[in-house]
Each structure stands twice: as structure tokens, then as C-alpha cells.
């Protein structure tokens, strides 16, 4: 086994002294990701910032032949403890400096480095009147590499699909150090297994993504924001599937329940319907002439379900006002309690009302405050379990766990868009079944025989 | 663990590490190193309290990698006062003996008011020994490379004023007729000793608007360079002297022309002042501290007398836009100038990378941050960039000069003075 100094010297000889960090203080900052989970007690040997796939390949080879774990990472904005060291014998492989963005309007694609910030890709595409639709809440600061590795979702997935729908090709460094290209710029491509989609969402456990080819679509001409309030939370949830089957596909359909509406109103004084049991924030997009008819269809559906308020933003300023309510969710929730546990489960859209009802039942049973919001149009809810003490935090964790098992019973999934990470690995066997987990582990073993790639992620101690 | 550290840890634990503060951080945006972000610094603060990291020189170095631009504080969804905590971290490390020697010597000098005044008043003489005039004239370049201070041979730093502000204007500048208001002007170091012409322009604009302007004796450096480096004890001495000089004079307002001095006087002194009596006096004064542009708009500016047929853009100093909440006011005054075409740059409120001594101790990083600002300014096609902060003026002048740009950097008051024909 190489000593720490030997590993540092070997990596420095690949990337140069300037492109790695070895100080204890610096490395301490790579023991956590986003979210309040306890940091890893393990300090990695180094954090390295390669600039090319060749450098990545050399680093991976070095680690593979010496049994050193690799934690691929960029912004550390993952919400399921996706990228932290599992042992002291680990290195942080930061992809942040492989961050080029090249838009190819002729093929409606973008070729990007994994370290590129998703918002920058959207901006670059928009200059060509093209759109990269996935918009996880973190898109202004998360990297596309992380988005692909977790198949990140977001608000507009209800109409446009998640990150995976836009990944057309990948350059990947395998655990052996070999560099492969999966997929490409072809719209149709069925030559061999679909490795592009296998690596997408694999959370850095199967290979290191060093380049991504993204599909782009024409930018919609216009959009319009709508806010609908319902007295009863169940009616709002029912409205979601009713709208989705009415012939209109909103580009966004967000859901907020009363606790959250009130917290946001306290925080923003935006004039939200505080007596509503729940509200939907909807956006329709497309050709200008289609917006009004789409809004009218939605109104008709909601009227039948007893809506108590329907507001269409007439100007972009008004629309901005409506979205403030969505964006203020986190700061508003920070005021509800000292801390909260979140999550990202999803259910088939016709089970949304049941899922929300179950959440409140679980909260009541454990005597803790709960709330939820969500990307309702795709059945994805973000539950919040609040706590004010360490003791209550344990109860909140218990309640969340129970809720996750209820979600699985409903035919749902414990993770819709954040990835399993380390946080949700205890649930995968229940959700997927032993045979399926074994099949996944066989794939893992085939591609990463020495288990050096982000060990502990997805499978916990099973890999 | 010290009680202070325990308290800081509790505040730092409010951070949910979401990452919103990452890409908007000017320093992290260049280095991509987690420890350079606010999230990283708060985690280090927590780790310090938990004893998993020690108050090392490396810690001080990491803590110093922040321009105090406050964008992270403004964006934080959990409402964490990141800037305050980073200052507290520096304070703690300073108390553990982690202040670099150069700063110790400099701060000892700044707190000796009279000696400091004498040195700065003759700064022009001493400066000429080490620096020569830059070729196209906006300031000085070093005769010899002084790498430790970031004073390489290319860097353009401003010339010290030939005469300090106090030698240029009387202790009380009176307007014609009955004064509409009587104010104290707090010029701070830069408008006193370096950009004294801008300090004079500010006084002239005020008197042209019927305001009596006093320059009280005994005013000192505002103290920001000290507390920004963690030296709160030194800053307290300066803050107390300033409050004593300004609070008792019965002034209608205290006017600042430097964003950093202004936010120190209006806000930061709340953390700096130790004596209850002085703090009491400050409490009575803090709401009368106004940036010149804010004050003029509240007063109702007199009409301009001259056209300024130029294109101007405006750079928001961090301590004005986020520190004092002043951004519309200067724009409103500038836009009203006859003949002037106003154009916004892409990101006017992003830090220019100066941050006082940060520009010297982290010159390379500071230059990288500045490069974006210079590109943004040059992209507007403006002839003039106005700003309300002398440190920004110094930094941007350096960047534009090195980029070979002819765009001139003016204090907002200097631009207004032109429109008043002063």
C-alpha cells in the first residue's frame, strides 16, 4: 500500500502541484455535501482537480492498482450524501475544472464538461434559441456532472422529463482507466447496450463521466404562470391528475400545502391564499396563441374540484411574484423549526392524494410537525419532517423512515431525483427486491471489480 | 471550548450546506476550492469549535480568502449572517495570535491617529521614492517589484494626494444663504489622503445643494481594515474615537463617500464597540449616517447646470448595495444629468475583487476577479464608470489601465460635481 505522501506525489506528477489540495483544513471541507447529514469522519488523502480525461484516466489507474477509493464530485450539492469519503484511503476527484460548454445548434446538442454549471448551459443554449429543460432547484449552482450522475429532476420534468431524457452520449473513464464513448449525437442509436443510460444516475459508482453530450430542444415562444388554491388538500392532489389527463401538459405543476403556504406568506407577504389547504403553481408554455386556451382548460378542471382562487399572471412581473412563493420555500421553512429532514419520494400521480394523507398521518402518529411541497405533476413530493431538538430529530428520522416504507407500498419510489446516495440505501432491497439488487451488484462488480468508485454509495455496505 | 466559539458554532450550524453560496462567491468562483466558499468557512468554524481543526496559519489564510462582499449573506436561504461569522472567525484566529506581522505593524500605526495623519499627509513624498507615474497617467506603478504586497511592476496604484483633504477645504464649508442642513462629512482615509479631489468634489456638491459641511477634528480611520482582519480591539479604539467626534456635534446627518466607511459607521460598529457609553452614543447616531447619494435624494437635489455629454455606467460597491442598501439612488442622480447616456453593465453588483488589503495579500486572485469586472465595464462602451467606493475606484482603475482601456473611473460625487459646474 502506498503511503499518503506517495499517493500525493504520484497524483501531483499527473496534474501538477497546483491542481491538488493536501492541507488538513482544506480536506476537512470535503467530508460533507448539501443537507444536514452528519459529515464523514474520514479525511481524504487529497482533493485533485484534473483538466482532461487523460489526467482522470491516469488518476483512476493509479487508484485502481493501489486500492484507493475515488469520490467523484463537483459542487457537493447532492442531497442524499452522494459524494463523501467512506475511508481515510480515499481521494476526492473534483471535476470542476473540466467545464467547457460547446453548443452545436446544427445537431441540437451541447457538448459539455461535467464541471459545467447547469445554469450556464441553459444560458449558452438560450443564445441559440435552444433549451436545456432539466431544472433541479440547484441548477444555478449544481454541476451537470452531478445532475447526470443522479438523473436530477426539477420543476419542468412534468412536461420535459428528467436529466436522463437529455443525455445523448457520455465519455466515461472506467475503473480500469480505459476511456470509452457511449452514445453520441445520433437521435437514434441502438448499437449495443444502452450504457449511456446505465452510467446516467449511477452516482459515480460505475465510472467517471468526463464529457456529456446533451440533447437540446427549441426554446418555447412564451409561457404563463397560474396559481390555483383549494380549500382541501385532497382536492388539490386530485386536480393534479385531472389536469394531466385533460389534454394540457403544464411545463410546471408545483404543489404547496397549508403549513408551507403560511410560512412563505409570513416570510414574503406576497398575498398568498393562507386559508387554502393547498395550492398549485402552474406554468404553461408554447406558442403565444395556445397559452390562454391552456389556462382556460386548467380553470375548468379546477372549478369542478372546488377551487377557491384562480390567478393568472398577466405580466412578467406578476409571474415573478408567483414564483417567489416557490423559491421562498426553503428560507420560509428555515423559520418553522430549528431543523428539518427532507426527502424526494415519488408515487404514480393518481396516488398523490394518498401519499400526502399518509405523510400527515405519520407525522401525527409520531407527534412531529410535517409539511410538504412537490413537483406534483410528476408525483414527486418533498416531505418535511421538522425538529427542534436532537431527541426530536431521532423521531423525525423514524417518521421519515416509516413514510418511505409506505411510499414503497403504494408502488412509489424512495428517490425520484436526488439519488440513493448513502441516505436511502437501507430501503433499496425493499423497493427493488433481492434479485434486482443482486443484478445491480453484478454490474457494479463487472465494471468496478476492486470497488474503488464511490464505495458505499447506493448499496451501503453491500457492494 | 471557549464560550465565544460555542456561540459561533451554534450560529454556523444554521447552515444547511445547500450550496447556494458557492457559484456567487467571487473567490470560490475562481478557485473552486470548497474551503474558500462560505459553506466551507462555516464548516471550518464548526470544526474549530469541535476541535477537529486547529487555529493554524493555514486556517487564517483560508479565513482571509473572502472579499466580504456579502453576496452569500444576501442569498442564504437559512438566513445565516455569513459575513459576520467569517469576521468572527478571523477575530478568533487573531486572538489566537494568527495575524500576519505586516498587518500587526500597519494596524499599530493606524491606531496612532496623529502619527498616521502625518505619514499619510506626506504619503506623496514617500510614495515617489518607491513608485513612478504610470505611462498613461491614472496612477503610479512600482519602481521595484514588491511581490509580497502584490505590487508587481504592472500594478497601477493611485498616487497619494499632493495635499490631504483637510488642507484643501476649511473645517466648515458654508453654502450661500441659509443652510438647508448641517452635516458632518466622514471622509475616511482614501478620500482624505488618496482621492482628496473626490472628497472635495463631494463637499462642493453638498454646499452647492445648500448644505453646511463640517469636518470634525479627531476623526480617524473607520477601523474596517482592522476588524476585517480580526483586530477588533484596535478597531474599537478607532470606532470609539469616531463616535466621539461625530455623535456630539448636533449634526443633521453624517455623510460618507466611501461605502466601506459608511457601512462601518452605520452597522459594523454594533459588533465592534465595547464600551456601553460609546455604544449608546452610537445608537443615537447610526440612523443619521447616509451615503452622499442617498442623502442628496432625500434632501431633494438642486437642478444641474451643465450637460455631461458622455456615456456612463455604474459599479455597485458591495458595501453600498448590500451594506447600506444603496443602489437606486446613485443611478437616479446620474441618469438625471443632462446629455449623459446611462448604460448598465451585465453584473453591476458583483465584487471587483479589491476588498482592501485582500487586493495586496491575494493579488493574483484579486486580479482574476477584477478581470470579469473590467470585461463587463468595457463591454458597455461607456466613457466613465462611476462608483461610490474609493477601494473599488482604485481596483477598477488598476484593471482598466492594465487592459489598456481609456474608460475613466470617477466617484459618483465627481460626476455630479461636473454637472453642477464645480
Interface residues (C-beta under 8 A of the other chain):
Chain A: X21 X23 X24 X25 X26 X28 X29 X30 X32 X33 X34 X35 X36 X39 X47 X49 X75 X76 X77 X94 X96 X97 X115 X117 X119 X138 X140 X141 X142 X330 X331 X334 X335
Chain B: X14 X16 X17 X18 X19 X20 X22 X23 X24 X32 X33 X34 X35 X40 X43 X44 X47 X52 X53 X56 X58 X59 X62 X77 X78 X79
